[in-house]
Each structure stands twice: as structure tokens, then as C-alpha cells.
Amino acid sequence: MRPGADTICAIATPPGAGGLGIVRVSGQDVPRISEAILGSLPRARYATLADFTDAHGTIIDTGIALYFPAPDSFTGEHVLELQGHGGAFILHRVVQRVQELGARLARPGEFSERAFLNDKLDLVQAEAIADLIESGSDAAARAAQRSLQGMFSSRVGELQEELTAIRVFVEAAIDFPDEEIDFLAESDVLDRVMKAGEHLASLLADARQGRLLRDGIVLAIIGRPNAGKSSLLNALSGQESAIVTDIPGTTRDVLREQIDLDGIPVHLADTAGIRETNDRIEAEGVRRARRALESADLVLMVLDGTKESFDPQLAEEIPTGVKSITVANKADLVTSAGRVLENRDEVVWISAKTGQGLDLLRARIRESIGANDQVEGSFSARQRHIDALKRTAGHIEQGFTVMQSLAAGELLAEELRLAQQALGEITGEMLPDDLLGEIFSSFCIGK
């Protein structure tokens, strides 16, 4: 069904009682619905005090009505916003009245989907709205705002234009094979493809940074009982989230906390001390600790710095391919000369009790996850964007290879076409309908 063929409505404010509640309506029937509920169509883009009435003329609520005629609205359709009191019962009565007049309840993200389908914003900008709503830090919110303003889309568009210019040149040369001059051989086409690849690499690096700001990382803390894992969790989170005692096996479950590491959301998971035990509850905690490691992006392996040897059996608990940082705790109890713990990947010495070494540990975490210092210039990005950029890079690299080794202009042109197709998936120009529905289904209802 084309956008605007039916009229949709939804409560646009969070559930629960509040001072303000908003019902949003979008579609071709908005003028008729407005006259039925308000008695008239409000002046466009002016806040109008009005009574919201039911079918019998009884007042449901009194509030502010805002009317945005098509195409100058968020969705590109006629939009009506009814801003009343935030009680759940009142809001549902207003929605029920709108439904009686022919509107249907909107699907999650359907308002944003209509804005996309009506060319009011591209897919990256639509996703940035959801990212802005869900942002967990100031840096993530600012990055989402930059994507919403078109920074990411503009970078993708510039690369599309660059690839288009190369394709036009290559395909024109292919169309005139009988010319005495070999345009492809005599041109700088390979240099242009290489430069496009460099621009893509820069965009991919920035997109990875943007994904970090949006999604953050899962950081698991493991160690033997009484190594100081819970103390480290408390030190990093800045609050006493975990119980700390000198009794081995205090932590029986996976404790989770979220911190802001210089703008990057970090999901901390403090696990039970890993050891063989006959205690059924502690054994279950150890099992859950091992399971938490499987979903971790980075592992902090906490060792007791007062011990004299590395723990290879504990290191074997870390899944293959998962990065780790070895942390020697209790540095306040050991002099520099007494630190005889084997050096493995530059052990970071800390004291979770005094805070010694925590700044260095935070820097190592940022280094390990590939975070750079240019957070302020980042835009919001998702894993699907990263995947599309990787495929784009693969096609550009393959095109360069076939042109360099075989001088095959036709194959280069095809790889450039596929590269542009992958880029088009980012902004929604070349995206399957089923994937489009999946993306918008993750949005809030009412947005």
C-alpha cells in the first residue's frame, strides 16, 4: 500500500502518567478527523487551544492541537498532533476516538517509515532518530544528531558521485573500442579507483567509531575468587554495585552495570570467581561466568598482584578470538620491585581499592576496542552500515585487481556497479522491502 493510502495514529509519549501526553495522526483523513474531534481544522503550524470531543460532543480532554498540512510535515502527509494531559486512560480515549473516525493504529516506526518513503529523509537519517532516542551518553546523542542532520549520508553521497564519475569514464571507453587511443590504458583510472578506496577506508573507520558510540561494547571481568573483580566493577562504575568481602565465592551470578567510557557505552559484566567447587550455587555462577565470556567483546582477566605467577588455566577460559587485557590488582600491596608476575601483553597494574592505575586501564580499554580520540566529530552508525561498507570495499578492491592484471574495463565497470549498489543499501536507495520492514520494526510506536 502506498504511503498515505490510509491514516495512522499512535500515542507518541512514553507509557505511564505524566503532565503531557501526545497523540499523533498522519494521513489523508486528518482534516476530516480534526473537524470531527476539534470542531474545525486548526490554522497550519499554529498552537491552537481546543477541546477534544467524543462522538456525542462530550469533552474527553482540553489541550493544544497542531496541524501540519502535506507535504510540509515530518511524514510528508497531513499530520495532526493532539497534546493533552498524560494520563493513560485519557490518551487511550483520544486514540479510540481517532480510530472510530477511520484511522488505524500505527506499526512501530511507521511514522518514520512514511517520512522515508515520501523522501522527507533517507534511511540513515530515519535510523538516527531511533539512535537519538536510545542514546546512552552525550557523545552518542551528538553523533546521532549529526547523522540526522545528514553528515553520514553526505559522506556516502560523495563516494557515490566519485564512483559514478569513474564508471562513466570506463563505460564510455568501452563503448568506443575502435579508437586508436586506449583511453583506459592511457588514463589515470587506476589512481582514481585507488583514491576512491582510500576515501571508503576513511568512511569505514569513522563508521566503526560511530557504531561504538551507538552500541558500545560488552566488557567481561573474570578472575579467581578474591582477585578483586567486584572491587574493579565498583571502581569503574563509580558506585557499589557488587558486594565486596574477603570471603571467596561472594559473587554467585553475573552482575551487570553500564558506564560511560569517554562517550562510549561499556556494558560491564562481573562474573563469579572461576574455580572448581562442590557448592551447587557457586558452580552455577561459574557456568554463567563462562557463558558471559562467549558474548563479550573484551575481557579483563584480573589476577591477584601479590601472587608470583601467571594463571594459564584462567587464560584458557577466554574464547578464541576475544581480545583480553591482563590486569594485576592489589598494586597498593606490592612494591614496584616486588612485581614478579609474568609479563603477558603488558600487564596493567592497578589497585581497585585506591584507584591507582585506573586511568591507564581505561586508556588500554579504548585502545583495545579501536576507539580514537575524535569522538566529537563522529556520526551514528549501525552494524548493517559497516557490513555494507565492507562489501563496497571488496568490490572496489576486486575492480582494481582485475583492471590492473587483466585490463578488463568491463569487469571493473561491473564491480563499480556492485559497489554502488552496496552503498545504496545504507541510505535506502537499494534496499529489499523485507529488510526495510525489519529496520523500522525496531523503532518506537509513535515514531
Buried (B, 14 or more C-beta within 10 A) or exposed (E): EEBBEBBBBBBBBEEEEEEEBBBBBBBEBBBBBBEBBBEEBBEEEEBBEBBBBBEEEEEBBEBBBBBBBBEEBBBBBBBBBBBBBBBEEBBEBBBEBBBEBBBBBBBBBBBBBBBBBBEBBBBBBBBBBBBBEBBBBEBBBBBBBBBBEBBBBEBBBEBBEBBEEBBEBBBEBBEEEEEEEEBBEEBEBBEBBBEBBEBBEEBBBBBBBBBBBBBBBBBBBBBBBBBBBBBBBBBBBEEEBBEBEEEBBBBBBBBEBEBBBBBBBBBBBBBBBBBEBEEEEBBEBBEBBBEBBEEBBBBBBBBBBBBEEBBEEBBEBBEEEBBBBBBBBBBBEBEEEEBEBEEBEEBBBBBBBEEBBBEEBBBBBBEBBEBBEEBEEBBBBBEBBBEBBEBBBBBBBBBBBBBEEEEBBEBBBBBBBBBBBBBBBBBBBEBEEEEBEEBBEEBBBBB
